[in-house]
C-alpha cells in the first residue's frame, strides 16, 4: 500500500465535529475519514477523497461500509450501479 501524505484540509474540520481533528492521520484513519466525507461531505470534499485515496477505495467504502446510514449507502450503491439494499 502506498504511503498517503498530506493532511485533511482545514475546511473539512466541520465533518469531524465530535473528534480530535488535528490527531486524524490520513493513513491510519482512512476508513473513518472516508465514511465521514461520504455521509456529510460536499462535492469538493468528495473530489478530495477520491483524489487522496483513489476511486477503488472510495467505491469499496461507499458500497460496503456498515457505518454509513442506509440512505447514504443506497445512494452510493445506485451511483456505482450496484444493487441497493432496499
Order of alpha helices (4+ residues) and beta strands (2+ residues): alpha-alpha-alpha-alpha
